[in-house]
Amino acid sequence: MTSRTTTFKKMAIMPRIRKATPKASPISTVTILYAIALYRMKNKQANNRRNDETSEIACLQLYKNIR
């Protein structure tokens, strides 16, 4: 019975995901790239802090413009 219920749930959820993906895809990709950029900046050494700040500002501006 468990396998049947899970398959029914999947069938119910799948059409919703398919409808949502085309609208959400451009923003989601940007958010993922922005998150990766922030993660890289956090992991860098303190020597490159100035460069990180300028690039972070640029990323924020890009994110705001696209959003």
C-alpha positions as CSV (number, residue, x, y, z in Angstrom):
1,M,0.0,0.0,0.0
2,T,2.8,2.4,0.8
3,S,4.2,2.2,-2.7
4,R,0.8,3.0,-4.2
5,T,0.2,6.0,-2.1
6,T,3.7,7.5,-2.9
7,T,3.1,7.0,-6.6
8,F,-0.3,8.8,-6.3
9,K,1.3,11.6,-4.4
10,K,4.0,11.9,-7.0
11,M,1.5,12.0,-9.8
12,A,-0.4,14.8,-8.0
13,I,2.7,16.9,-7.4
14,M,4.4,16.5,-10.8
15,P,2.0,18.7,-12.9
16,R,2.3,21.5,-10.4
17,I,6.1,21.4,-10.7
18,R,5.9,21.3,-14.5
19,K,3.7,24.4,-14.5
20,A,5.9,26.3,-12.1
21,T,9.3,25.6,-13.7
22,P,9.1,27.9,-16.8
23,K,8.2,31.0,-14.8
24,A,10.6,30.4,-11.9
25,S,13.7,29.1,-13.9
26,P,15.4,32.5,-14.8
27,I,15.1,33.8,-11.2
28,S,16.1,30.5,-9.6
29,T,19.3,30.2,-11.8
30,V,20.3,33.8,-10.8
31,T,19.7,33.1,-7.1
32,I,21.8,29.9,-7.4
33,L,24.7,31.7,-9.1
34,Y,24.4,34.5,-6.5
35,A,24.6,32.0,-3.7
36,I,27.6,30.3,-5.2
37,A,29.3,33.7,-5.6
38,L,28.7,34.6,-1.9
39,Y,29.9,31.2,-0.8
40,R,33.2,31.7,-2.8
41,M,33.6,35.1,-1.3
42,K,33.2,33.9,2.2
43,N,35.8,31.1,1.7
44,K,38.4,33.4,0.3
45,Q,41.4,34.7,2.3
46,A,41.4,38.1,4.1
47,N,44.0,39.4,1.6
48,N,41.4,39.6,-1.2
49,R,38.8,41.3,0.9
50,R,38.7,44.5,-1.1
51,N,38.2,42.7,-4.4
52,D,35.5,40.6,-2.7
53,E,33.6,43.7,-1.5
54,T,33.6,45.3,-5.0
55,S,32.5,42.0,-6.7
56,E,29.8,41.5,-4.0
57,I,28.4,45.0,-4.7
58,A,28.4,44.2,-8.5
59,C,26.6,40.9,-7.8
60,L,24.0,42.7,-5.7
61,Q,23.4,45.3,-8.4
62,L,23.0,42.5,-11.0
63,Y,20.6,40.6,-8.8
64,K,18.5,43.8,-8.2
65,N,18.4,44.7,-11.9
66,I,17.3,41.2,-12.9
67,R,14.7,40.9,-10.1
